[in-house]
Amino acid sequence: MADKKSEKSDAVLKNTLAPLPQTVRGYPVHVYAVTTKKKKDLMIYANGRCVVIRDLAEPHICQTFTEHKAKVNVANFSPNGEWVASGDSEGKVLIWSLETQMVKTTVEVGKTINDICWDPEGKRIAAVGDGNEAKARVFSWDSGNNLGEVAYHSQPILSVSYRPTRPFRLVTGSEDLLTNIYEGPPFKYIKSNQPHERYPNVTRYSPDGSVYLSVGSDQKIALYDGTKGDVIKVIDCKDVKDGHKGAIYGFSWSPDGKQILTASADKTAKIWNIPEGTVAKTFTPTTSNTVDDMLMGTLWHGNYMLVFALSGAMYYLDPNSTNKPARIIAGHKDNLNALFVDRARGNFYTSDILGRVTCWDIKSSLGAWFSGKGHEKSVSSVASNADGSLVASVGLDDKIRINEVKALAFTNNAIGLGGMPNCVAFGNKDAKLAAVVLAQQKIVLLRDGKVVGNTDLDYVPLGCAFSKDDTELAVTGKKAKLVFYTVERDTLKVKKVAEGPELNVNAVTYSPNNALVATVDSNRRISIFEVSDAKRTNKVPLGWCYHNGNVPDLAFSPDSSKLATVGADESVIIWTDLKTFADTARLRLDLAHTGGCLRVEWLDDKTFITSGSDRCIKIWELAA
């Protein structure tokens, strides 16, 4: 969890909206689960430098672990749920406490880690991946001492599984098409099999350890003897009624070991009867038919059955409804660009570099994607209109889409802007008024979904905001620009060029009482201007400069008494006195987001929301 520090008071992290599993086309995603001593069913997966733990019953309840210095590929619980082993793309495995998140041991394993498993006693860990000298290690969980050798693979190892009963065995599947079995500890090679013609993506032991199974990109399922490793049978989906029509990227055993759940590039999930090799049920959880709907992994834990799409979406399957999931968990799996709060309607909106726009319900903390074709490129800015009925999104396709919130769908009537948009703003009173600033030195004014004006500039604009009565548009930009424009129906006229900002001015916002305007420049200086005369307040002649990195965003509280700023230094500063601007009149939260904070908005006068480079969205509450 984030480390929260303050200079004056404190703020409490109320909730973390974690990123979705990070997926890669052509490779499986490994998601694990455990039932803790407190009878909580938890799942765990990786995204960026984060390990994400979510409650299976209430997936909006989650926590993150951020001690890795490189991209995390996989994480797995110890059998008792008290410890976690996580592996990253630099070959490091960290063993840490789930309760305290204190790291107990760090172990080096090759160049990258693709999969991790624990022995049933919780004493030994196997980690596999790629490396020049070693592609895998089996080691003691507390000391990191080697417990044998996992050899005879010439290509990266994709998965590993520990036999849950004695005599212990390890099985692996590799890009060299081999599935190997090892006996131990200390572990040594027994034999190799090659039942697959393409990657054996996942290899797993059954719950009783009598057999193990592998699934591959060749649409084959291979069943092996659990002790000797002999191939019992190979099921080719091409020869099975209702078999998969694409690569199989993941599978999970049912708790009783009689069935498996598979996930495929054909966008279906299937329950198979083992060892008969027949399909018992086919699920079609996705609502569209795009590449992002390919299914890359599964989880079957108790009564929970989940599949994970390339988009990162998590689908809770309903055994009684094969084409309608019981629950869909949406959000973001990649870097976030924008954050906009509609307090009156209880929603907030986010967008990412993959073109996703998500509508979040503030009360439940659950998100839903805007459906449809969309921008299909990074969405750089989003905004809701005055009555909350519309959300505008602009992206690197150089278009604006004005979308209906009720439908939660991208409009098909995209409007070409003639350049790359940097920011979009809706009017605060007029629900039909909008403005977009373009990197091509233009402001585009829109009304009722139509372009009504273009204003040429002599600078590159970076941000924009309407005054609360829509009579004024403030535009920030490069070359130390803060310009106020009078809005006269469908035209803009320069009202005042403010003096004071330095270098490039990143962002601008009006206070809700329409008395002040706040900006931040690329020199990290935060400035306050009077709306009445566009002059900087006398109390901060040089602007505030307390962040140690770039400051991309700032926001006033609804009562206009506080200003929040976020920085690449991973911190949030809440300025609590906008009259004296005293050094002591501020609250600082360090390590709010690993890698840096990106956006900030207020939900109410005590609650604010941030997003960061860790792809997390966090909701904070100020102490009384």
Backbone torsions as a table, in degrees:
resi	resn	phi	psi	omega
1	MET	NA	161.2	-179.1
2	ALA	-67.1	144.0	175.3
3	ASP	-85.9	123.2	-172.7
4	LYS	-110.2	120.0	179.3
5	LYS	-126.0	155.9	178.2
6	SER	-145.9	158.2	176.0
7	GLU	-99.1	-16.9	-177.1
8	LYS	-126.5	-56.0	179.0
9	SER	-131.8	-137.1	-176.6
10	ASP	-150.5	164.0	173.8
11	ALA	-137.4	146.7	-175.9
12	VAL	-108.1	133.8	174.4
13	LEU	-78.5	109.5	-175.5
14	LYS	-82.4	-36.5	-177.4
15	ASN	-162.5	149.2	173.5
16	THR	-118.3	122.8	174.1
17	LEU	-94.7	101.9	-169.3
18	ALA	-78.9	158.0	174.5
19	PRO	-70.4	162.4	176.3
20	LEU	-75.8	168.4	175.2
21	PRO	-58.5	139.0	177.3
22	GLN	-83.6	124.0	-175.7
23	THR	-116.7	155.0	177.9
24	VAL	-132.0	129.0	-178.0
25	ARG	-61.3	132.6	178.2
26	GLY	92.5	-3.8	-178.0
27	TYR	-131.4	148.9	179.7
28	PRO	-72.8	155.7	170.5
29	VAL	-110.6	128.4	-177.4
30	HIS	-98.3	119.6	177.0
31	VAL	-124.7	130.6	-177.6
32	TYR	-119.0	165.9	-178.9
33	ALA	-145.2	162.4	179.1
34	VAL	-154.3	153.3	169.0
35	THR	-104.8	118.0	-175.6
36	THR	-78.6	173.2	177.5
37	LYS	-64.1	-23.0	177.2
38	LYS	-88.2	12.3	177.0
39	LYS	64.7	29.9	174.0
40	LYS	-96.2	132.5	175.8
41	ASP	-94.3	115.5	-176.2
42	LEU	-119.4	147.4	170.7
43	MET	-118.6	159.0	-175.5
44	ILE	-142.0	140.4	178.1
45	TYR	-157.4	178.6	-175.6
46	ALA	-118.5	150.0	170.8
47	ASN	-154.6	120.8	-178.1
48	GLY	57.4	-132.1	178.3
49	ARG	-89.6	7.7	-176.5
50	CYS	-103.0	144.9	162.1
51	VAL	-104.3	130.4	-175.7
52	VAL	-112.1	128.8	174.6
53	ILE	-116.0	124.7	-179.0
54	ARG	-125.7	147.4	174.0
55	ASP	-76.0	124.1	-177.4
56	LEU	-66.1	-35.1	179.9
57	ALA	-74.6	-37.1	-179.8
58	GLU	-130.0	79.6	-170.5
59	PRO	-64.5	-11.7	175.1
60	HIS	-76.2	-12.3	175.9
61	ILE	-91.0	118.0	-174.4
62	CYS	-154.7	168.9	172.7
63	GLN	-143.3	161.9	-179.7
64	THR	-128.3	150.0	174.6
65	PHE	-116.7	128.0	-169.5
66	THR	-130.6	32.4	-177.4
67	GLU	-86.1	-10.7	178.2
68	HIS	-71.9	146.6	178.2
69	LYS	-99.8	-0.3	-179.9
70	ALA	-137.9	171.3	180.0
71	LYS	-58.8	128.6	178.3
72	VAL	-88.2	134.6	-178.6
73	ASN	-103.2	-29.9	-173.9
74	VAL	-159.9	152.3	173.4
75	ALA	-147.3	148.9	-177.6
76	ASN	-146.8	143.2	178.2
77	PHE	-79.1	150.3	165.6
78	SER	-68.8	159.4	-177.2
79	PRO	-55.9	-33.2	-179.9
80	ASN	-88.5	-1.4	177.1
81	GLY	76.4	6.3	-177.5
82	GLU	-88.6	-21.6	-176.7
83	TRP	-127.6	158.8	177.7
84	VAL	-132.5	139.5	169.2
85	ALA	-113.4	126.5	-179.6
86	SER	-129.4	141.1	-176.2
87	GLY	-124.0	144.7	-174.6
88	ASP	-121.4	-177.6	-174.5
89	SER	-79.9	0.4	172.5
90	GLU	-105.0	9.5	175.9
91	GLY	82.8	12.7	-179.9
92	LYS	-95.5	135.9	172.0
93	VAL	-112.1	124.7	176.8
94	LEU	-107.0	130.1	174.6
95	ILE	-107.7	122.5	-172.1
96	TRP	-143.0	158.4	-178.8
97	SER	-77.5	131.0	178.0
98	LEU	-66.2	-35.3	-176.2
99	GLU	-76.4	-46.1	-175.0
100	THR	-101.3	-17.4	-175.7
101	GLN	63.1	19.3	174.6
102	MET	-79.6	132.1	-179.0
103	VAL	-79.5	126.9	-179.8
104	LYS	-92.5	-44.3	-174.4
105	THR	-143.8	144.9	171.2
106	THR	-123.3	128.8	-176.0
107	VAL	-126.0	135.5	177.4
108	GLU	-90.0	129.2	179.0
109	VAL	-138.7	99.4	174.3
110	GLY	59.3	-147.1	-176.6
111	LYS	-100.1	-29.2	-179.2
112	THR	-155.6	153.6	-179.8
113	ILE	-111.9	128.7	178.0
114	ASN	-107.1	-27.5	-178.8
115	ASP	-156.0	153.7	-178.2
116	ILE	-140.2	140.1	171.3
117	CYS	-140.7	153.9	175.6
118	TRP	-105.0	153.6	171.2
119	ASP	-76.3	162.3	-175.5
120	PRO	-64.9	-17.2	178.9
121	GLU	-89.8	-7.6	-179.2
122	GLY	72.3	22.8	-176.9
123	LYS	-108.2	-21.7	-173.8
124	ARG	-130.1	149.5	-178.9
125	ILE	-129.9	138.2	171.6
126	ALA	-114.1	129.1	178.4
127	ALA	-126.8	131.5	-176.0
128	VAL	-129.9	156.3	178.6
129	GLY	176.3	-118.6	-178.7
130	ASP	-138.7	156.6	178.9
131	GLY	178.3	160.1	180.0
132	ASN	-75.6	-45.9	-178.4
133	GLU	-95.1	-38.9	-179.3
134	ALA	-141.1	135.6	178.0
135	LYS	-101.7	-2.2	-178.2
136	ALA	-161.4	157.9	173.0
137	ARG	-146.4	145.6	167.8
138	VAL	-114.9	129.4	-173.1
139	PHE	-148.1	161.3	175.8
140	SER	-69.9	135.5	-172.9
141	TRP	-65.5	-29.1	-175.0
142	ASP	-98.0	-30.4	-177.4
143	SER	-106.6	-20.8	-176.8
144	GLY	78.3	9.2	179.6
145	ASN	-68.1	140.7	-179.6
146	ASN	-65.4	143.6	178.6
147	LEU	-128.5	54.5	178.5
148	GLY	109.6	-168.0	-173.9
149	GLU	-132.8	133.2	174.0
150	VAL	-109.8	97.2	-172.1
151	ALA	-122.0	-171.3	175.9
152	TYR	68.2	34.6	166.2
153	HIS	-123.8	131.6	-178.3
154	SER	-99.2	-9.3	-179.2
155	GLN	-129.1	169.4	-179.4
156	PRO	-53.2	142.0	178.0
157	ILE	-90.7	130.4	-174.4
158	LEU	-92.6	-32.0	-176.1
159	SER	-153.7	160.0	179.5
160	VAL	-147.1	148.1	178.9
161	SER	-145.7	138.5	-179.4
162	TYR	-100.4	132.1	177.2
163	ARG	-64.7	130.2	-174.9
164	PRO	-79.1	-4.0	-179.7
165	THR	-133.3	160.5	176.3
166	ARG	-79.8	152.9	-6.0
167	PRO	-69.1	137.2	-175.2
168	PHE	-67.1	146.4	176.6
169	ARG	-142.4	158.2	169.6
170	LEU	-122.3	139.6	173.8
171	VAL	-126.8	144.7	-177.1
172	THR	-134.2	156.8	172.5
173	GLY	-131.1	136.1	-170.2
174	SER	-132.5	161.8	175.3
175	GLU	-66.3	-12.4	174.4
176	ASP	-79.9	7.0	176.9
177	LEU	77.0	1.4	-179.6
178	LEU	-90.6	145.0	165.8
179	THR	-114.6	118.9	-174.7
180	ASN	-108.4	154.5	174.6
181	ILE	-127.6	141.3	-177.1
182	TYR	-131.3	146.2	175.9
183	GLU	-110.4	152.8	-179.6
184	GLY	165.2	-159.7	-4.1
185	PRO	-81.9	159.4	-9.5
186	PRO	-66.0	143.9	-170.1
187	PHE	-82.5	141.0	175.4
188	LYS	-143.7	155.1	-173.6
189	TYR	-66.0	137.8	173.4
190	ILE	-107.3	-59.4	-177.7
191	LYS	-163.9	167.9	176.4
192	SER	-120.8	151.0	171.8
193	ASN	-129.7	155.3	176.2
194	GLN	-137.8	68.8	179.1
195	PRO	-81.8	-9.8	-176.4
196	HIS	-105.6	144.9	176.6
197	GLU	-96.4	-14.2	174.0
198	ARG	-134.4	178.8	-170.5
199	TYR	-48.0	129.3	167.3
200	PRO	-81.9	95.3	-166.0
201	ASN	-68.8	-38.1	-177.6
202	VAL	-140.2	136.1	176.1
203	THR	-127.4	126.2	-176.4
204	ARG	-143.5	141.6	172.9
205	TYR	-77.1	148.5	172.6
206	SER	-70.7	161.5	-177.6
207	PRO	-58.3	-31.1	-179.9
208	ASP	-94.3	-2.5	176.5
209	GLY	76.3	4.4	-177.6
210	SER	-72.1	-29.7	-179.5
211	VAL	-141.1	164.9	166.2
212	TYR	-134.4	168.3	-169.3
213	LEU	-145.2	148.4	174.5
214	SER	-131.1	146.9	175.6
215	VAL	-123.6	147.9	-173.1
216	GLY	-135.6	169.0	177.2
217	SER	-71.1	-7.7	176.2
218	ASP	-88.7	10.6	-180.0
219	GLN	67.9	24.8	-179.7
220	LYS	-111.0	149.8	175.1
221	ILE	-122.3	121.5	-178.1
222	ALA	-112.3	135.9	-179.8
223	LEU	-114.1	133.7	-173.6
224	TYR	-127.8	156.2	170.2
225	ASP	-69.1	134.0	-172.2
226	GLY	-71.8	-20.0	-177.7
227	THR	-100.8	-48.7	-174.8
228	LYS	-91.5	-24.2	-179.2
229	GLY	85.8	8.0	178.1
230	ASP	-68.8	143.1	176.7
231	VAL	-73.3	122.4	178.6
232	ILE	-85.4	-47.3	178.8
233	LYS	-162.5	157.5	175.7
234	VAL	-123.6	124.2	179.2
235	ILE	-101.2	118.4	176.9
236	ASP	-99.1	117.2	-176.3
237	CYS	-58.0	-25.2	179.9
238	LYS	-65.9	-22.3	-177.8
239	ASP	-102.5	4.5	-175.4
240	VAL	-112.1	135.3	176.4
241	LYS	-61.5	129.6	-179.2
242	ASP	65.1	21.2	177.5
243	GLY	-70.1	168.8	-179.5
244	HIS	-65.3	147.4	178.6
245	LYS	-105.9	9.5	-179.5
246	GLY	-149.5	180.0	-179.9
247	ALA	-56.9	142.8	175.0
248	ILE	-98.1	117.6	-174.4
249	TYR	-100.3	-17.4	-178.3
250	GLY	-159.5	158.2	172.1
251	PHE	-156.2	158.8	175.2
252	SER	-139.1	144.8	174.0
253	TRP	-78.1	146.4	169.2
254	SER	-68.8	157.0	-178.9
255	PRO	-57.1	-29.7	179.7
256	ASP	-89.9	-2.4	176.9
257	GLY	73.7	11.9	-178.3
258	LYS	-95.3	-17.8	-177.8
259	GLN	-137.3	165.3	172.0
260	ILE	-131.1	155.1	174.1
261	LEU	-112.5	123.6	-178.4
262	THR	-113.5	154.4	177.4
263	ALA	-128.2	138.2	-170.1
264	SER	-136.0	159.9	174.1
265	ALA	-66.8	-13.9	177.0
266	ASP	-79.2	5.9	174.7
267	LYS	74.1	17.8	176.0
268	THR	-119.5	157.3	170.2
269	ALA	-118.9	145.2	-176.2
270	LYS	-135.9	143.6	169.0
271	ILE	-98.3	127.7	-178.3
272	TRP	-113.0	144.4	169.9
273	ASN	-86.5	124.9	179.5
274	ILE	-115.9	131.3	11.7
275	PRO	-97.8	10.9	-177.6
276	GLU	-60.5	-30.5	179.3
277	GLY	77.9	32.1	-179.5
278	THR	-117.3	153.4	178.9
279	VAL	-85.5	123.7	178.9
280	ALA	-92.4	-31.4	-176.6
281	LYS	-161.0	143.0	177.5
282	THR	-119.8	130.4	178.3
283	PHE	-109.1	139.0	172.5
284	THR	-122.2	81.4	-170.4
285	PRO	-77.5	-22.6	-173.8
286	THR	-83.8	153.1	-174.9
287	THR	-99.9	-8.3	178.8
288	SER	-129.7	-170.4	-176.0
289	ASN	-136.0	59.2	-179.3
290	THR	-112.8	171.2	177.3
291	VAL	-57.6	-36.3	-178.7
292	ASP	-63.3	-15.2	-179.3
293	ASP	-87.5	-2.4	175.1
294	MET	-60.4	141.5	-177.5
295	LEU	-97.5	127.1	-169.8
296	MET	-112.5	-6.3	-178.7
297	GLY	-170.2	167.7	-178.2
298	THR	-138.4	163.7	171.1
299	LEU	-150.0	125.1	175.2
300	TRP	-126.9	105.5	-176.3
301	HIS	-133.0	111.1	-176.3
302	GLY	60.0	-125.2	178.7
303	ASN	-89.6	1.6	-178.9
304	TYR	-93.3	126.5	172.5
305	MET	-123.3	120.6	-179.3
306	LEU	-128.5	150.4	169.3
307	VAL	-130.0	153.5	-172.7
308	PHE	-124.2	124.4	-176.6
309	ALA	-88.8	163.1	176.5
310	LEU	-58.4	-30.4	177.5
311	SER	-66.3	-15.3	-173.8
312	GLY	97.7	-13.0	-178.6
313	ALA	-59.7	141.8	178.1
314	MET	-110.5	122.7	-178.0
315	TYR	-110.2	119.1	171.5
316	TYR	-83.2	116.7	-176.5
317	LEU	-80.6	145.2	176.6
318	ASP	-110.3	113.6	-178.2
319	PRO	-57.9	-21.8	-177.6
320	ASN	-96.3	-0.9	-179.5
321	SER	-145.5	99.7	-171.7
322	THR	-76.6	-16.8	-178.6
323	ASN	-117.2	11.2	176.4
324	LYS	-139.3	107.2	-179.3
325	PRO	-61.5	152.7	175.7
326	ALA	-68.1	-30.7	-178.5
327	ARG	-159.7	143.2	175.4
328	ILE	-121.0	125.5	177.5
329	ILE	-104.1	112.5	-179.9
330	ALA	-107.0	177.6	-179.2
331	GLY	152.5	-136.2	-177.4
332	HIS	-135.5	142.2	174.5
333	LYS	-112.5	-3.8	-179.5
334	ASP	-132.3	-172.9	-170.7
335	ASN	-62.5	135.5	178.6
336	LEU	-87.5	145.4	178.9
337	ASN	-109.7	-40.6	-167.9
338	ALA	-134.1	155.5	176.5
339	LEU	-147.3	128.9	179.4
340	PHE	-142.5	130.8	-177.5
341	VAL	-107.3	131.1	171.2
342	ASP	-108.7	87.3	-174.0
343	ARG	-62.8	-36.8	-176.2
344	ALA	-64.3	-34.2	-178.1
345	ARG	-97.7	-4.7	178.2
346	GLY	73.8	29.3	179.2
347	ASN	-124.5	157.5	162.7
348	PHE	-140.4	158.4	-171.7
349	TYR	-126.0	141.9	176.6
350	THR	-133.9	157.9	176.5
351	SER	-140.6	163.6	-176.8
352	ASP	-139.0	179.0	-175.8
353	ILE	-75.3	-9.2	177.7
354	LEU	-92.2	-2.0	178.5
355	GLY	95.5	5.0	179.3
356	ARG	-79.9	139.4	169.0
357	VAL	-121.4	126.8	-176.8
358	THR	-118.0	134.2	172.9
359	CYS	-101.2	122.7	-178.1
360	TRP	-108.5	137.1	172.1
361	ASP	-86.0	122.0	-175.3
362	ILE	-61.9	-41.0	-174.9
363	LYS	-67.9	-45.0	-176.2
364	SER	-93.0	-15.6	-176.6
365	SER	62.1	25.1	177.4
366	LEU	-105.7	142.9	-176.4
367	GLY	-111.8	157.8	175.2
368	ALA	-139.1	137.6	-179.6
369	TRP	-79.8	148.4	164.1
370	PHE	-73.0	125.2	-177.3
371	SER	-86.7	173.0	178.8
372	GLY	99.3	-178.9	-173.5
373	LYS	-65.6	-44.2	177.3
374	GLY	65.6	-157.8	-175.7
375	HIS	-80.1	-29.2	-178.0
376	GLU	60.8	12.4	173.0
377	LYS	-143.2	175.0	-177.1
378	SER	-53.2	132.7	175.4
379	VAL	-97.9	113.8	-169.8
380	SER	-87.1	-22.6	-176.0
381	SER	-158.9	145.1	175.3
382	VAL	-135.7	154.5	177.4
383	ALA	-157.5	147.0	177.1
384	SER	-102.1	147.5	-178.5
385	ASN	-82.0	179.6	-169.6
386	ALA	-63.1	-34.6	-179.0
387	ASP	-99.5	5.6	175.5
388	GLY	74.6	8.9	-177.3
389	SER	-85.2	-20.2	-174.9
390	LEU	-129.1	149.4	171.2
391	VAL	-127.7	124.6	177.1
392	ALA	-95.0	137.9	175.6
393	SER	-130.0	138.6	177.1
394	VAL	-127.1	143.7	-174.9
395	GLY	-142.6	-177.1	-178.0
396	LEU	-74.8	2.7	169.2
397	ASP	-83.4	5.7	178.3
398	ASP	62.6	34.7	-178.9
399	LYS	-132.4	156.5	170.4
400	ILE	-114.1	136.9	174.1
401	ARG	-119.2	125.5	177.5
402	ILE	-103.6	106.1	-166.0
403	ASN	-107.8	143.8	178.2
404	GLU	-80.1	126.4	-179.9
405	VAL	-65.0	-38.7	-177.6
406	LYS	-59.0	-38.4	-178.3
407	ALA	-83.1	-21.2	-174.9
408	LEU	49.2	47.2	-178.1
409	ALA	-141.3	141.3	174.2
410	PHE	-64.9	136.0	175.1
411	THR	-68.5	150.5	174.9
412	ASN	-82.8	-10.9	-176.1
413	ASN	-98.2	69.9	177.3
414	ALA	-71.7	144.1	-178.5
415	ILE	-109.0	120.6	176.6
416	GLY	-69.0	134.8	-176.0
417	LEU	-103.0	-15.9	-179.8
418	GLY	80.8	14.0	179.5
419	GLY	178.7	177.5	-177.1
420	MET	-84.8	119.4	-179.1
421	PRO	-78.3	137.5	175.5
422	ASN	-101.6	-26.9	-177.3
423	CYS	-161.1	147.4	173.5
424	VAL	-125.7	143.3	177.3
425	ALA	-139.1	139.2	172.3
426	PHE	-98.1	155.6	172.2
427	GLY	-64.8	152.8	-179.0
428	ASN	-89.9	-17.7	176.2
429	LYS	-116.5	-41.8	-178.8
430	ASP	-88.4	109.5	-176.1
431	ALA	-69.1	-12.2	-177.2
432	LYS	-101.6	-4.4	-174.8
433	LEU	-95.0	133.5	177.4
434	ALA	-147.8	157.0	176.6
435	ALA	-138.7	144.5	176.5
436	VAL	-131.0	133.0	175.0
437	VAL	-102.6	136.5	-174.5
438	LEU	-112.0	147.3	177.4
439	ALA	-63.9	-18.3	178.6
440	GLN	-83.9	25.2	174.4
441	GLN	63.1	51.7	178.5
442	LYS	-141.5	152.5	165.2
443	ILE	-114.5	126.6	177.3
444	VAL	-105.8	123.0	178.2
445	LEU	-101.4	133.5	-179.4
446	LEU	-125.6	147.0	174.7
447	ARG	-141.6	128.3	-179.8
448	ASP	55.4	39.3	175.5
449	GLY	77.2	15.8	-179.9
450	LYS	-132.2	144.7	177.3
451	VAL	-73.3	123.2	-179.1
452	VAL	-116.5	-7.5	179.8
453	GLY	-166.3	146.8	174.7
454	ASN	-127.9	128.8	179.8
455	THR	-117.9	120.7	177.9
456	ASP	-79.5	143.5	-178.1
457	LEU	-122.3	162.4	174.1
458	ASP	-104.9	18.5	178.4
459	TYR	-147.9	164.3	177.4
460	VAL	-89.2	115.3	-179.3
461	PRO	-78.8	144.9	-178.4
462	LEU	-116.8	-30.8	-178.6
463	GLY	-149.7	163.5	178.8
464	CYS	-154.8	156.4	177.5
465	ALA	-159.1	140.6	174.7
466	PHE	-85.9	147.0	170.1
467	SER	-66.6	166.7	-173.5
468	LYS	-68.5	-20.1	177.0
469	ASP	-103.1	6.2	176.4
470	ASP	65.7	12.0	179.1
471	THR	-85.7	-7.3	-173.6
472	GLU	-142.3	144.4	174.5
473	LEU	-124.6	121.6	175.7
474	ALA	-96.8	132.0	-178.2
475	VAL	-127.3	128.5	175.5
476	THR	-104.7	161.1	-179.5
477	GLY	-170.9	-172.2	178.3
478	LYS	-72.0	167.1	-178.0
479	LYS	63.7	37.6	174.3
480	ALA	59.2	44.0	-174.5
481	LYS	-99.4	129.8	163.1
482	LEU	-137.4	107.8	-174.6
483	VAL	-119.3	133.0	176.1
484	PHE	-102.2	128.6	179.5
485	TYR	-114.5	139.4	171.4
486	THR	-82.5	130.9	178.4
487	VAL	-94.4	110.8	178.1
488	GLU	-116.7	93.1	-176.0
489	ARG	55.5	-101.2	-175.2
490	ASP	-110.6	17.6	179.8
491	THR	-130.6	157.5	177.6
492	LEU	-119.0	135.7	176.5
493	LYS	-128.5	137.2	-180.0
494	VAL	-63.1	125.6	178.3
495	LYS	-99.9	-44.5	-176.1
496	LYS	-162.6	139.8	170.3
497	VAL	-104.8	116.5	-175.6
498	ALA	-73.0	148.2	175.4
499	GLU	-105.3	139.2	174.6
500	GLY	132.4	-46.2	-178.1
501	PRO	-60.7	149.0	-178.4
502	GLU	-112.2	150.0	177.9
503	LEU	53.0	-138.9	179.5
504	ASN	-88.2	139.0	-179.8
505	VAL	-99.1	113.5	-169.8
506	ASN	-75.5	-42.9	-170.2
507	ALA	-149.8	158.9	179.9
508	VAL	-144.1	145.4	176.1
509	THR	-151.3	143.7	174.7
510	TYR	-92.2	145.3	171.5
511	SER	-71.2	147.1	-179.2
512	PRO	-57.8	-27.3	177.7
513	ASN	-84.4	3.5	175.2
514	ASN	64.1	22.8	-179.9
515	ALA	-95.3	-29.9	-172.9
516	LEU	-128.9	155.6	170.5
517	VAL	-126.2	133.4	179.1
518	ALA	-115.5	141.1	176.4
519	THR	-134.5	162.9	171.4
520	VAL	-138.1	136.6	-178.1
521	ASP	-108.5	175.5	-176.0
522	SER	-74.4	-0.4	171.6
523	ASN	-95.5	11.1	177.1
524	ARG	70.7	15.4	-177.9
525	ARG	-92.5	127.7	179.6
526	ILE	-100.1	125.6	-175.2
527	SER	-123.4	148.0	177.2
528	ILE	-117.4	133.3	178.7
529	PHE	-123.9	145.9	173.3
530	GLU	-76.8	131.7	177.9
531	VAL	-64.7	-33.7	-174.8
532	SER	-61.6	-39.5	-177.4
533	ASP	-130.9	5.3	178.1
534	ALA	59.3	24.0	177.7
535	LYS	-98.5	144.4	177.5
536	ARG	-67.5	140.6	-179.9
537	THR	-63.0	145.4	-175.6
538	ASN	-67.6	-21.9	-174.7
539	LYS	-71.0	-22.6	-179.5
540	VAL	-129.2	72.7	-174.5
541	PRO	-60.9	-28.4	-179.6
542	LEU	-110.4	0.6	-176.5
543	GLY	82.4	159.1	177.6
544	TRP	-83.9	145.3	178.7
545	CYS	-147.0	82.7	-177.1
546	TYR	-117.9	-7.4	173.3
547	HIS	-83.0	151.5	179.3
548	ASN	-102.9	12.8	177.4
549	GLY	-153.3	175.6	-178.8
550	ASN	-52.8	140.3	179.2
551	VAL	-109.7	103.5	-174.6
552	PRO	-86.2	-15.7	-172.5
553	ASP	-156.2	157.7	176.9
554	LEU	-156.0	157.6	-176.5
555	ALA	-157.2	140.5	173.4
556	PHE	-83.0	148.1	171.8
557	SER	-70.7	158.8	-177.6
558	PRO	-57.0	-32.2	179.4
559	ASP	-88.7	7.1	176.0
560	SER	66.4	11.9	-176.3
561	SER	-91.9	-14.3	-175.5
562	LYS	-135.3	152.6	176.0
563	LEU	-128.0	128.6	177.8
564	ALA	-105.0	136.6	175.1
565	THR	-129.9	149.7	-179.9
566	VAL	-129.3	148.4	-174.0
567	GLY	-136.2	162.4	174.7
568	ALA	-67.0	-10.6	176.2
569	ASP	-79.4	10.3	176.8
570	GLU	74.7	12.4	-174.9
571	SER	-112.7	158.8	171.1
572	VAL	-120.8	134.4	174.3
573	ILE	-119.0	129.4	174.5
574	ILE	-107.3	114.3	179.1
575	TRP	-87.8	114.5	-168.4
576	THR	-99.5	-6.0	179.4
577	ASP	-136.3	103.3	-177.1
578	LEU	-93.5	12.7	176.8
579	LYS	-103.5	-46.9	-179.7
580	THR	-99.2	-22.9	-179.4
581	PHE	55.4	34.2	-177.9
582	ALA	-65.5	147.6	-179.8
583	ASP	-59.1	-31.9	-177.7
584	THR	-80.2	-11.6	-175.2
585	ALA	-92.7	58.2	177.7
586	ARG	-155.1	154.2	176.6
587	LEU	-115.7	130.5	-178.7
588	ARG	-120.1	129.0	174.8
589	LEU	-111.9	113.1	178.1
590	ASP	-90.8	155.7	177.7
591	LEU	55.9	36.8	179.8
592	ALA	-67.5	-39.5	177.8
593	HIS	-139.2	125.5	177.4
594	THR	-63.2	127.4	179.9
595	GLY	92.5	-11.0	177.5
596	GLY	124.2	151.1	176.2
597	CYS	-95.1	144.2	-174.9
598	LEU	-115.7	-45.1	-173.2
599	ARG	-138.2	153.9	177.2
600	VAL	-145.8	141.5	173.8
601	GLU	-147.5	161.1	178.2
602	TRP	-104.6	138.6	173.1
603	LEU	-91.9	-39.2	171.7
604	ASP	-154.5	-171.5	-173.1
605	ASP	-68.7	-14.7	179.4
606	LYS	-115.0	-12.2	-171.9
607	THR	-120.9	129.8	177.8
608	PHE	-132.3	163.4	-174.0
609	ILE	-129.9	139.5	-179.8
610	THR	-131.2	156.1	170.4
611	SER	-129.3	156.6	-174.5
612	GLY	-147.2	-179.0	179.3
613	SER	-67.9	-15.4	175.4
614	ASP	-78.8	2.5	178.2
615	ARG	68.4	14.8	177.5
616	CYS	-96.7	152.8	170.1
617	ILE	-115.7	128.3	-175.3
618	LYS	-124.7	139.7	179.4
619	ILE	-111.6	124.8	-174.6
620	TRP	-118.9	152.6	175.8
621	GLU	-130.2	130.0	178.2
622	LEU	-71.2	143.3	176.4
623	ALA	-70.6	155.0	-179.4
624	ALA	-65.7	NA	NA
